[in-house]
């Protein structure tokens, strides 16, 4: 049978959602819909059945991400994953590409020129224990983000991973359950989102200058979702892992961060990414 590769559109979302359901990934159909809205995808089809997917996001001129690379278990060993990856990389030609790899996927990505640079810790809790919001440090203030903050938030976000994501910020301002801005002595010092994802809630992106500032943002968001499923994906290098474990958000997975091209280096004293939007979109 001939495998056909076509651009993903809304008509493929039910089948893509079914693929993640079979893998026991947490994505809702709405999560797939958001991912496609912000990027573009390719599906592999055989006899009209979707048997593989890949999505890619070009975040500005220089940096991009690949994710949701899936091949149905029954179709493994036919080279479909490699073909999808090559097509995704072709779409992102000229940019530095980031992805997060499972142990199963890592050997293929290495063959395609990706290099491991670290780990992302996936922390989650099915029923979050009560969390008290930490007190802000002197001079700090938390406030709700507003539409007029969009350009500022986009600029802060770009400092963390080099990705220019105005469409993502606009989408979050419109759809997030809570979107907080942290100010220090009247100047912006970070932001964080609480949004629906998977089995319940996800916190991310979280952008801040320091771990203390990130904990202030995350703690405030956690204080409002006791008893709920909550997930946070954080780079191991941030050092937030032990604190999250103490709060009941235990580490359940640690995919590998990989780059093809130059790795973004945040400026010293600038903003850092303390939690990702998603492992796929970073």
Helices and strands as residue ranges (DSSP letters): E 4-7, G 10-12, H 13-22, H 29-38, E 40-46, E 49-59, E 63-71, G 73-75, H 80-91, E 96-101, H 103-111, E 115-125, E 140-144, G 147-149, H 150-161, H 166-175, E 178-184, E 187-197, E 200-208, H 211-222, E 230-235, G 236-238, H 241-246, E 250-253, E 256-260, E 272-275
